[in-house]
Amino acid sequence: MTSFQLNEKTAAFLANYKLFEDDVIQRVQLQHRLSLVEAFAIQTGMHVLEIGCGQGDTTVAIADAVGENGFVTAIDIASPDYGAPLTLGQSADRIMNSALGKRISFQFETDFDKFESTALFDMAVLSHCSWYFKRPEDVLHYFKKLRGMTKRLCFAEWDLDFTSMAQRAHFCAASILALYSNFINNDGNIQNLFDKTQIKQLLKQADFQIEKQLVVDATYLQDGQWEKSYANSIRQQFSHALPMIQTLVNSYYELMNTSTGNEQSLNSFILCAH
């Protein structure tokens, strides 16, 4: 992680809601999520559906943006016991006990395939959750269902098109973990990698029209180091893969572990569509 400095927007959020004040990791993550939500152009009073809310990092930023008259319906297929260092349930409890709690409904163990709503949402948000999907068809299915449920869709994910060699380790780690999920069954948070070109194509197939795309700085986040550490921890498990796969994986490992001395996370790309 590169040096991190709290900006005014993040400082104001922490002062207003008394969340994450003693949690350095969450403060760093919050700053990025506030930047994403600002790029989404969420307006006060909106009713937003968030899919793949996890521990609520983006949820709280959305809840702040919609204001007292808005609302966030945050769903995740995982159980409340999933996650670390705080589980989803523990994190949700902390958020619900804050001033933002009345603006949010957390629904865990909720499969979007079975989720129904009679109301039309002003916006649906998928933030850093697409790599949990195993197949492009699964992402397309979600987009098609959302086409009838929301006026706008905003999507954020890691940008594989890295522009600095300092981001190469994160790219390699993500690639290794995607291969790991395809050759060694697991429930890790990287099941497949989707780049912005493919996501744009899937949105268009679902009859969405892209209205905005941009890249948001995420170089200061801890995620690249976390993914690198996890990738190194499972290296031995590739010993049973096909020789061709081992050759490819070993190449990624060599690139990943050749440190530049200033490793950074990948940036986030954003796509907004209507």
Secondary structure by P-SEA (a helix, b strand, c coil): ccbbbbcaaaaaaaaacccccccaaaaaaaaaaaaaaaaaccccccbbbbccccccaaaaaaaaaacccbbbbbbbcccccccccccaaaaaaaaaaccccccbbbbccccccccccccccccccccccccccccaaaaaaaaaaacccccbbbbbccccccccccaaaaaaaaaaaaaaaacccccccccccccaaaaaaaaaaacccccccccccccccaaaaaaaaaaaaaccccccccaaaaaaaaaaaaaaaccccccccbbbbbbbcc
